Amino acid sequence: MGFLNWYDWITPTNPYASIFFGVIFTLIIASMIWFDTKEIRTSVIALSTGIGVTLIGVFILNLIGYY
């Protein structure tokens, strides 16, 4: 447990993979927002919201026994 597999980006097999790929995708989206708007505030809001949603989602999935 705790290792990444090549197919974890499709369906994460553990909470660590979910957090890792959630943060990676959030960083990509936040950087795309920054390149489009050139506003730090908008990018930080998107980044913090994405990381928050990722962490809450992983917590809930772990709580109900998905992993």
C-alpha positions in Angstrom: 0.0 0.0 0.0 1.2 3.5 -0.8 2.8 2.6 -4.1 1.7 4.1 -7.4 0.8 1.9 -10.3 0.7 3.0 -14.0 -3.1 2.6 -14.0 -3.7 4.7 -10.9 -4.4 7.8 -13.0 -7.5 6.0 -14.3 -8.8 4.5 -11.1 -6.7 5.2 -8.0 -6.1 2.1 -5.9 -5.2 3.8 -2.7 -5.7 7.2 -1.0 -2.1 8.3 -1.7 -2.5 7.8 -5.4 -5.8 9.8 -5.3 -4.2 12.7 -3.5 -1.1 12.6 -5.8 -3.1 12.7 -9.0 -5.7 15.1 -7.7 -3.0 17.6 -6.8 -1.2 17.1 -10.1 -4.5 17.7 -12.1 -5.3 20.7 -9.8 -1.9 22.2 -10.5 -2.4 21.8 -14.3 -5.8 23.4 -14.1 -4.6 26.3 -11.9 -1.6 26.9 -14.3 -4.0 27.0 -17.2 -6.2 29.5 -15.4 -3.1 31.6 -14.7 -1.9 31.6 -18.3 -5.4 32.6 -19.4 -6.2 35.3 -16.9 -2.7 36.3 -15.6 -4.4 36.9 -12.2 -2.7 35.3 -9.2 -5.8 35.6 -7.0 -8.0 33.5 -9.4 -5.3 30.9 -9.7 -4.9 30.6 -5.9 -8.6 30.3 -5.5 -8.7 27.5 -8.1 -5.7 25.8 -6.5 -7.0 25.9 -3.0 -10.5 24.8 -4.0 -9.1 21.9 -6.0 -6.8 20.7 -3.2 -9.7 21.0 -0.7 -12.1 19.0 -2.9 -9.4 16.4 -3.4 -8.7 16.0 0.3 -12.3 16.0 1.3 -13.2 13.5 -1.5 -10.3 11.1 -0.5 -11.4 11.4 3.2 -15.0 10.5 2.4 -14.0 7.6 0.1 -11.7 6.3 2.7 -14.4 6.7 5.4 -16.9 4.6 3.4 -14.3 1.9 2.6 -13.6 2.5 -1.0 -9.9 1.9 -0.7 
